[in-house]
Amino acid sequence: MATQSVPGGFEGCGTSTPDAPKLALPNKVGGLFPNPYNKYLCTPITYEPGRIAVIRGQAPTFPNTTEGQSVLTKTQLRYWSLCQNQWRLPYPVRSCHADFQTTVDENDRYTYVVSTPEDRPANATADNGVTWLPWGRTGVPGVLIFRNMLPASDFPNAIQNVQPGEDPAQVMGSYYPTVTYCTKAKFARDGPEACPAR
């Protein structure tokens, strides 16, 4: 199912569709509140009962000011986040977590699950290394938005280094967030490894 462009807003996410989600540079950033310091990847997603979206990637380092670090700390990014918005003007945020709210494993990799409360797998918890985002309204298509802010000059894997027409996965390497659909039952039974990116 193709997502219709919304007048006055950004016009899709590369060639991504809700049936084949893949985070890509927005075709147009109107409505995303861009500024010189932020860059985004996005992909549309749609709800189906019993289905969840799983997003995985390497977490860039950032100054964790909640733990007393200075913003001048040498890190890869100043800030990053993953949000689930509605694909409808003015693209309201359904749910969002910033870098410091994201659970990472011993290898600094994250796993996000986006689902309704009813479809949330029992193991989609921080104790199991998973950050959960509530889906929000299911009658409106969603759009995942991954943000990078102020990358260090020696960090080549930031969204800021992805040029139009380039595959962000090739530029970002392990820092590229993969997204795939999975069933609640499969994730609950076998964990995120059972839901590999396509």
MARLO-935057 format. One line per field, with one value per atom (N, C-alpha, C): residue number from 1; residue in three letters; atom name; z, y, x. Coordinates in steps of 0.2 Angstrom, whole numbers, plus 2048, in hexadecimal, padded with zeros to 3 digits. Layout:
! residues N
seq c(NUM,...)
type c(ALA,...)
atom c(CA,...)
Z c(Z,...)
Y c(Y,...)
X c(X,...)
END
This chain:
! residues 198
seq c(1,1,1,2,2,2,3,3,3,4,4,4,5,5,5,6,6,6,7,7,7,8,8,8,9,9,9,10,10,10,11,11,11,12,12,12,13,13,13,14,14,14,15,15,15,16,16,16,17,17,17,18,18,18,19,19,19,20,20,20,21,21,21,22,22,22,23,23,23,24,24,24,25,25,25,26,26,26,27,27,27,28,28,28,29,29,29,30,30,30,31,31,31,32,32,32,33,33,33,34,34,34,35,35,35,36,36,36,37,37,37,38,38,38,39,39,39,40,40,40,41,41,41,42,42,42,43,43,43,44,44,44,45,45,45,46,46,46,47,47,47,48,48,48,49,49,49,50,50,50,51,51,51,52,52,52,53,53,53,54,54,54,55,55,55,56,56,56,57,57,57,58,58,58,59,59,59,60,60,60,61,61,61,62,62,62,63,63,63,64,64,64,65,65,65,66,66,66,67,67,67,68,68,68,69,69,69,70,70,70,71,71,71,72,72,72,73,73,73,74,74,74,75,75,75,76,76,76,77,77,77,78,78,78,79,79,79,80,80,80,81,81,81,82,82,82,83,83,83,84,84,84,85,85,85,86,86,86,87,87,87,88,88,88,89,89,89,90,90,90,91,91,91,92,92,92,93,93,93,94,94,94,95,95,95,96,96,96,97,97,97,98,98,98,99,99,99,100,100,100,101,101,101,102,102,102,103,103,103,104,104,104,105,105,105,106,106,106,107,107,107,108,108,108,109,109,109,110,110,110,111,111,111,112,112,112,113,113,113,114,114,114,115,115,115,116,116,116,117,117,117,118,118,118,119,119,119,120,120,120,121,121,121,122,122,122,123,123,123,124,124,124,125,125,125,126,126,126,127,127,127,128,128,128,129,129,129,130,130,130,131,131,131,132,132,132,133,133,133,134,134,134,135,135,135,136,136,136,137,137,137,138,138,138,139,139,139,140,140,140,141,141,141,142,142,142,143,143,143,144,144,144,145,145,145,146,146,146,147,147,147,148,148,148,149,149,149,150,150,150,151,151,151,152,152,152,153,153,153,154,154,154,155,155,155,156,156,156,157,157,157,158,158,158,159,159,159,160,160,160,161,161,161,162,162,162,163,163,163,164,164,164,165,165,165,166,166,166,167,167,167,168,168,168,169,169,169,170,170,170,171,171,171,172,172,172,173,173,173,174,174,174,175,175,175,176,176,176,177,177,177,178,178,178,179,179,179,180,180,180,181,181,181,182,182,182,183,183,183,184,184,184,185,185,185,186,186,186,187,187,187,188,188,188,189,189,189,190,190,190,191,191,191,192,192,192,193,193,193,194,194,194,195,195,195,196,196,196,197,197,197,198,198,198)
type c(MET,MET,MET,ALA,ALA,ALA,THR,THR,THR,GLN,GLN,GLN,SER,SER,SER,VAL,VAL,VAL,PRO,PRO,PRO,GLY,GLY,GLY,GLY,GLY,GLY,PHE,PHE,PHE,GLU,GLU,GLU,GLY,GLY,GLY,CYS,CYS,CYS,GLY,GLY,GLY,THR,THR,THR,SER,SER,SER,THR,THR,THR,PRO,PRO,PRO,ASP,ASP,ASP,ALA,ALA,ALA,PRO,PRO,PRO,LYS,LYS,LYS,LEU,LEU,LEU,ALA,ALA,ALA,LEU,LEU,LEU,PRO,PRO,PRO,ASN,ASN,ASN,LYS,LYS,LYS,VAL,VAL,VAL,GLY,GLY,GLY,GLY,GLY,GLY,LEU,LEU,LEU,PHE,PHE,PHE,PRO,PRO,PRO,ASN,ASN,ASN,PRO,PRO,PRO,TYR,TYR,TYR,ASN,ASN,ASN,LYS,LYS,LYS,TYR,TYR,TYR,LEU,LEU,LEU,CYS,CYS,CYS,THR,THR,THR,PRO,PRO,PRO,ILE,ILE,ILE,THR,THR,THR,TYR,TYR,TYR,GLU,GLU,GLU,PRO,PRO,PRO,GLY,GLY,GLY,ARG,ARG,ARG,ILE,ILE,ILE,ALA,ALA,ALA,VAL,VAL,VAL,ILE,ILE,ILE,ARG,ARG,ARG,GLY,GLY,GLY,GLN,GLN,GLN,ALA,ALA,ALA,PRO,PRO,PRO,THR,THR,THR,PHE,PHE,PHE,PRO,PRO,PRO,ASN,ASN,ASN,THR,THR,THR,THR,THR,THR,GLU,GLU,GLU,GLY,GLY,GLY,GLN,GLN,GLN,SER,SER,SER,VAL,VAL,VAL,LEU,LEU,LEU,THR,THR,THR,LYS,LYS,LYS,THR,THR,THR,GLN,GLN,GLN,LEU,LEU,LEU,ARG,ARG,ARG,TYR,TYR,TYR,TRP,TRP,TRP,SER,SER,SER,LEU,LEU,LEU,CYS,CYS,CYS,GLN,GLN,GLN,ASN,ASN,ASN,GLN,GLN,GLN,TRP,TRP,TRP,ARG,ARG,ARG,LEU,LEU,LEU,PRO,PRO,PRO,TYR,TYR,TYR,PRO,PRO,PRO,VAL,VAL,VAL,ARG,ARG,ARG,SER,SER,SER,CYS,CYS,CYS,HIS,HIS,HIS,ALA,ALA,ALA,ASP,ASP,ASP,PHE,PHE,PHE,GLN,GLN,GLN,THR,THR,THR,THR,THR,THR,VAL,VAL,VAL,ASP,ASP,ASP,GLU,GLU,GLU,ASN,ASN,ASN,ASP,ASP,ASP,ARG,ARG,ARG,TYR,TYR,TYR,THR,THR,THR,TYR,TYR,TYR,VAL,VAL,VAL,VAL,VAL,VAL,SER,SER,SER,THR,THR,THR,PRO,PRO,PRO,GLU,GLU,GLU,ASP,ASP,ASP,ARG,ARG,ARG,PRO,PRO,PRO,ALA,ALA,ALA,ASN,ASN,ASN,ALA,ALA,ALA,THR,THR,THR,ALA,ALA,ALA,ASP,ASP,ASP,ASN,ASN,ASN,GLY,GLY,GLY,VAL,VAL,VAL,THR,THR,THR,TRP,TRP,TRP,LEU,LEU,LEU,PRO,PRO,PRO,TRP,TRP,TRP,GLY,GLY,GLY,ARG,ARG,ARG,THR,THR,THR,GLY,GLY,GLY,VAL,VAL,VAL,PRO,PRO,PRO,GLY,GLY,GLY,VAL,VAL,VAL,LEU,LEU,LEU,ILE,ILE,ILE,PHE,PHE,PHE,ARG,ARG,ARG,ASN,ASN,ASN,MET,MET,MET,LEU,LEU,LEU,PRO,PRO,PRO,ALA,ALA,ALA,SER,SER,SER,ASP,ASP,ASP,PHE,PHE,PHE,PRO,PRO,PRO,ASN,ASN,ASN,ALA,ALA,ALA,ILE,ILE,ILE,GLN,GLN,GLN,ASN,ASN,ASN,VAL,VAL,VAL,GLN,GLN,GLN,PRO,PRO,PRO,GLY,GLY,GLY,GLU,GLU,GLU,ASP,ASP,ASP,PRO,PRO,PRO,ALA,ALA,ALA,GLN,GLN,GLN,VAL,VAL,VAL,MET,MET,MET,GLY,GLY,GLY,SER,SER,SER,TYR,TYR,TYR,TYR,TYR,TYR,PRO,PRO,PRO,THR,THR,THR,VAL,VAL,VAL,THR,THR,THR,TYR,TYR,TYR,CYS,CYS,CYS,THR,THR,THR,LYS,LYS,LYS,ALA,ALA,ALA,LYS,LYS,LYS,PHE,PHE,PHE,ALA,ALA,ALA,ARG,ARG,ARG,ASP,ASP,ASP,GLY,GLY,GLY,PRO,PRO,PRO,GLU,GLU,GLU,ALA,ALA,ALA,CYS,CYS,CYS,PRO,PRO,PRO,ALA,ALA,ALA,ARG,ARG,ARG)
atom c(N,CA,C,N,CA,C,N,CA,C,N,CA,C,N,CA,C,N,CA,C,N,CA,C,N,CA,C,N,CA,C,N,CA,C,N,CA,C,N,CA,C,N,CA,C,N,CA,C,N,CA,C,N,CA,C,N,CA,C,N,CA,C,N,CA,C,N,CA,C,N,CA,C,N,CA,C,N,CA,C,N,CA,C,N,CA,C,N,CA,C,N,CA,C,N,CA,C,N,CA,C,N,CA,C,N,CA,C,N,CA,C,N,CA,C,N,CA,C,N,CA,C,N,CA,C,N,CA,C,N,CA,C,N,CA,C,N,CA,C,N,CA,C,N,CA,C,N,CA,C,N,CA,C,N,CA,C,N,CA,C,N,CA,C,N,CA,C,N,CA,C,N,CA,C,N,CA,C,N,CA,C,N,CA,C,N,CA,C,N,CA,C,N,CA,C,N,CA,C,N,CA,C,N,CA,C,N,CA,C,N,CA,C,N,CA,C,N,CA,C,N,CA,C,N,CA,C,N,CA,C,N,CA,C,N,CA,C,N,CA,C,N,CA,C,N,CA,C,N,CA,C,N,CA,C,N,CA,C,N,CA,C,N,CA,C,N,CA,C,N,CA,C,N,CA,C,N,CA,C,N,CA,C,N,CA,C,N,CA,C,N,CA,C,N,CA,C,N,CA,C,N,CA,C,N,CA,C,N,CA,C,N,CA,C,N,CA,C,N,CA,C,N,CA,C,N,CA,C,N,CA,C,N,CA,C,N,CA,C,N,CA,C,N,CA,C,N,CA,C,N,CA,C,N,CA,C,N,CA,C,N,CA,C,N,CA,C,N,CA,C,N,CA,C,N,CA,C,N,CA,C,N,CA,C,N,CA,C,N,CA,C,N,CA,C,N,CA,C,N,CA,C,N,CA,C,N,CA,C,N,CA,C,N,CA,C,N,CA,C,N,CA,C,N,CA,C,N,CA,C,N,CA,C,N,CA,C,N,CA,C,N,CA,C,N,CA,C,N,CA,C,N,CA,C,N,CA,C,N,CA,C,N,CA,C,N,CA,C,N,CA,C,N,CA,C,N,CA,C,N,CA,C,N,CA,C,N,CA,C,N,CA,C,N,CA,C,N,CA,C,N,CA,C,N,CA,C,N,CA,C,N,CA,C,N,CA,C,N,CA,C,N,CA,C,N,CA,C,N,CA,C,N,CA,C,N,CA,C,N,CA,C,N,CA,C,N,CA,C,N,CA,C,N,CA,C,N,CA,C,N,CA,C,N,CA,C,N,CA,C,N,CA,C,N,CA,C,N,CA,C,N,CA,C,N,CA,C,N,CA,C,N,CA,C,N,CA,C,N,CA,C,N,CA,C,N,CA,C,N,CA,C,N,CA,C,N,CA,C,N,CA,C,N,CA,C,N,CA,C,N,CA,C,N,CA,C,N,CA,C,N,CA,C,N,CA,C,N,CA,C,N,CA,C,N,CA,C,N,CA,C,N,CA,C,N,CA,C,N,CA,C,N,CA,C,N,CA,C,N,CA,C,N,CA,C,N,CA,C,N,CA,C)
Z c(800,800,800,7FB,7FB,7FF,803,807,803,803,7FF,802,7FE,800,803,808,80C,80A,807,805,80A,808,80D,811,810,815,811,814,811,80C,807,802,801,807,807,809,80A,80C,807,803,7FD,7FA,7F9,7F5,7FB,801,806,806,807,808,80E,811,817,816,810,80F,80F,80E,80D,811,818,81B,81B,81A,819,81B,820,822,81C,81A,814,815,812,812,810,813,811,80A,806,7FF,800,805,806,80E,811,818,81B,817,819,81F,824,82A,82F,82D,832,836,836,83A,839,833,832,834,836,837,835,834,832,836,83C,841,841,83E,83E,837,837,831,833,82E,830,82B,82D,829,82B,826,828,824,826,822,824,820,822,824,829,82C,82D,82C,82D,832,836,83B,838,83B,83A,841,843,849,84A,84F,851,84E,84A,847,84A,84B,84E,849,84A,847,84B,848,84C,849,84D,84A,84E,84A,84E,84A,84E,84C,851,84F,854,856,85D,860,860,85D,85D,864,865,86C,86C,872,873,87A,87B,882,886,88B,88F,895,894,899,89F,89E,8A4,8A9,8A7,8AB,8AD,8AB,8AD,8A8,8A2,89D,89A,898,895,88D,88A,883,87F,882,87F,87F,882,882,87B,879,873,871,86D,86B,864,861,85A,858,85C,85B,861,860,866,868,864,866,860,862,85D,860,85C,85E,859,85B,857,859,854,856,851,853,84F,84F,849,848,843,843,83F,838,832,82C,82A,82D,82C,82F,82B,82E,834,839,839,83B,83A,83B,843,847,84E,850,856,858,85C,85B,85F,865,863,869,867,86B,86A,870,86E,873,871,875,874,875,873,874,87B,880,887,88A,886,888,885,881,87D,880,881,884,87E,881,87C,880,87B,87E,87F,881,883,87D,877,871,86E,872,871,86B,86A,865,868,865,867,863,867,863,866,861,862,860,863,861,861,85C,85B,85A,85F,85F,863,862,867,86E,873,87A,879,875,875,871,86D,869,86B,871,874,876,874,876,87E,881,888,88A,885,885,882,880,87D,883,887,88D,88E,891,892,896,89A,89D,898,893,88E,888,889,884,87E,880,87A,87D,878,879,876,879,876,875,86F,86D,86C,86F,86D,866,863,85C,85B,860,85F,85B,858,854,84F,84E,849,842,842,83C,837,839,835,834,82E,82D,831,833,837,833,836,833,838,838,83C,83A,83F,83D,842,83F,842,841,847,846,849,845,847,848,84D,84E,850,84C,84D,84E,848,848,849,84C,84C,845,844,83D,83C,841,83F,840,840,840,839,835,82E,82D,832,832,833,834,835,82F,830,82B,827,82A,827,821,821,81C,816,817,811,80C,806,801,7FD,7FA,7F6,7F1,7F1,7EC,7EF,7F5,7F8,7FC,7FD,801,808,80D,814,817,816,819,817,811,80F,812,814,817,81E,821,829,82C,827,82A,830,835,83B,83E,83D,840,83C,837,833,837,838,83C,837,838,833,836,832,835,831,835,832,836,833,836,839,83E,842,845,847,84B,852,856,85D,860,85D,85F,85E,858,857,85B,85C,860,867,86A,871,872,86D,86D,86D,868,866,866,868,869,862,862,85C,857,859,854,84F,851,84D,847,848,843,840,83B,838,833,831,82C,826,821,81A,816)
Y c(7FA,800,806,80A,811,816,81A,81F,825,829,82F,835,839,83F,843,847,84C,853,856,85D,861,865,869,866,85F,85B,858,854,850,84B,849,845,83E,83A,834,833,82D,82B,827,82A,826,822,81C,817,813,814,810,810,80B,80A,807,808,804,7FD,7FA,7F3,7F0,7F5,7F4,7F9,7FA,800,7FF,805,806,80D,80E,815,818,81E,822,829,82D,834,836,83B,83E,841,840,843,84B,84D,854,854,85A,85A,85F,862,866,863,866,863,860,85E,85B,860,866,86B,86A,86A,869,870,86F,874,872,876,874,86F,86D,869,862,861,85B,858,851,84D,847,845,840,83A,834,82F,82D,82B,829,823,820,81B,81B,81A,819,811,811,80A,80A,804,804,7FE,7FF,7FA,7F4,7EE,7E8,7E5,7E2,7DF,7D9,7D9,7D3,7D5,7DA,7DC,7E2,7E1,7E6,7E9,7EE,7F1,7F0,7EE,7ED,7F1,7F5,7F9,7F8,7F7,7F5,7F8,7FA,7FD,7FE,801,803,80A,80B,811,816,81C,821,823,825,828,82F,832,838,83B,841,844,843,83E,83D,842,847,84D,84B,846,843,840,83E,83B,83F,846,84B,84C,849,84A,851,854,85B,85A,85F,85E,85F,861,862,85B,856,84F,84D,84A,847,841,842,83C,83D,837,837,83C,83C,841,845,84B,84F,84B,849,846,842,83C,839,836,834,832,82E,82A,827,828,82A,82C,829,828,825,82B,82E,833,831,835,834,836,833,835,839,83F,844,84A,850,856,858,85B,85D,858,851,84C,84B,84B,84B,844,845,840,83B,835,830,82E,82C,82A,82B,82C,82E,82D,82A,82A,82D,830,833,82E,830,82C,829,82E,82B,827,827,822,81C,81B,815,80F,809,804,801,800,7FD,7F7,7F2,7EC,7ED,7E8,7E8,7EA,7EA,7EC,7F3,7F6,7FD,7FD,7F7,7F7,7F7,7FA,7FB,7F7,7F5,7F2,7F6,7F9,7FC,7F7,7F7,7F4,7FA,7FA,7FF,7FB,7FB,7F7,7FB,7F8,7FA,7F7,7F9,7F6,7EF,7ED,7E6,7E2,7E4,7E0,7E1,7E4,7E4,7DD,7DB,7D4,7D5,7D0,7D0,7D1,7D0,7D1,7D7,7DC,7E2,7E7,7E6,7EA,7EC,7F1,7F3,7EE,7EA,7E5,7DF,7DF,7DA,7DE,7E4,7E7,7EB,7EC,7EE,7F5,7FA,800,800,801,800,807,808,80E,80C,810,80E,811,80D,80E,814,816,81B,819,81E,81D,818,813,80E,80F,814,815,81A,81D,821,81E,81E,81C,81F,81C,81F,820,824,825,825,821,821,826,82A,82F,82E,82D,82C,833,836,83C,83C,83F,840,848,84A,851,852,857,859,854,850,84B,84E,84A,84C,84B,850,850,849,845,83F,839,83A,835,834,830,82F,82C,829,825,829,82F,833,834,835,837,83D,841,847,846,840,83E,83A,839,836,83B,83A,83F,83C,841,83F,839,834,82F,829,82A,825,821,81B,816,817,81A,81B,815,80F,809,809,80B,80A,80F,815,81B,81A,817,817,811,80B,805,802,800,7FD,802,809,80E,80F,80C,80C,808,80B,808,804,7FD,7F9,7F8,7F7,7F7,7F1,7ED,7E7,7E6,7E3,7E1,7DA,7D8,7D2,7D1,7CA,7C9,7CA,7CB,7CC,7C5,7C0,7B9,7B7,7B8,7B6,7BA,7C0,7C4,7C2,7C1,7BF,7B8,7B3,7AD,7AD,7B0,7AF,7B6,7BB,7C2,7C5,7CB,7CF,7CB,7C6,7C3,7BF,7BD,7BA,7BE,7C5,7CA,7CE,7CA,7CE,7D3,7D8,7DD,7D9,7DB,7D9,7DC)
X c(804,800,804,804,808,804,809,806,806,800,7FF,803,806,809,804,806,802,803,7FE,800,803,808,80C,811,811,816,81B,81F,824,821,824,821,825,824,826,82D,82F,836,83A,83D,840,83B,83C,837,834,834,831,82A,827,81F,81E,817,816,816,816,817,81E,822,82A,82D,82D,830,837,83A,842,843,847,848,84D,84A,84E,84D,851,851,84A,847,840,841,83C,83C,83B,838,837,836,839,839,834,830,82A,826,825,821,826,82C,830,834,833,837,83F,841,848,84C,852,857,85E,863,869,86D,86A,86D,86A,864,861,860,861,85F,85B,857,852,852,850,84E,847,843,83C,83A,834,831,82A,825,81E,81D,819,817,80F,80C,805,803,7FE,7FC,7F8,7FA,7F6,7F5,7F0,7EF,7F4,7F7,7FC,803,804,80A,80E,814,818,81E,821,826,82D,832,838,83E,841,846,84D,852,858,85E,863,869,86E,874,879,878,878,877,87D,87C,882,883,889,88A,888,886,883,885,885,886,880,880,87A,87A,877,876,872,86E,86A,86F,875,879,87F,87E,883,889,888,88D,88C,891,891,88F,88C,88A,891,896,89D,8A0,89E,8A1,8A2,8A7,8A9,8A5,8A0,89B,89A,896,895,890,88A,885,883,880,87E,877,873,86D,86A,866,863,85C,857,851,84D,848,844,83D,839,832,82D,827,821,81C,81B,817,811,80C,806,808,806,807,801,800,7FB,7FD,7FC,7FE,7FA,7FE,805,80A,809,80D,80E,809,80A,80E,811,815,811,811,80D,811,818,81C,823,828,82F,833,839,83F,845,848,84F,854,85A,860,861,860,861,85B,856,850,850,855,856,85A,857,85B,860,866,86B,86E,871,874,87B,87F,886,88A,887,88B,888,884,881,87D,879,874,86D,868,862,85D,857,851,84B,848,841,83C,836,830,82B,827,821,81B,816,810,80B,805,800,801,7FE,7FF,7FD,7F7,7F5,7FA,7FD,802,809,80A,811,813,819,81B,81D,81C,81E,825,82A,831,833,82E,830,831,836,837,83E,840,847,84B,848,84B,84E,84A,84C,850,852,856,852,84C,847,844,844,840,83A,834,82E,82B,828,824,81D,818,811,80F,80B,809,805,801,7FC,7F6,7F3,7ED,7EF,7EA,7EC,7E8,7E3,7E0,7E3,7E9,7ED,7F4,7F6,7FD,802,807,80D,813,817,81E,823,828,82E,832,835,83A,840,846,84C,850,852,856,85D,861,868,869,86D,86E,876,878,87F,884,886,88B,892,896,89D,8A0,8A5,8A8,8AB,8AD,8B1,8AC,8A5,8A1,89D,8A0,89D,896,894,88E,887,887,882,87D,877,872,875,878,87A,87F,882,887,883,87D,879,877,879,877,871,86D,867,869,865,866,86B,86E,872,86E,870,86D,870,86B,86E,871,86F,872,879,87B,882,886,884,887,888,882,882,884,885,887,883,886,883,87E,87F,87B,875,874,86E,868,863,85D,859,859,855,84E,849,842,83F,83B,838,831,82C,826,828,824,825,81E,81D,817,818,813,814,816,813,815,81C,81E,825,82A,829,82E,82D,827,827,82A,82A,82C,834,837,83E,842,83F,842,844,847,849,84D,851,855,850,84A,845,842,843,840,846,84A,84F,84C,851,84F,84F,84A,84A,84F)
END
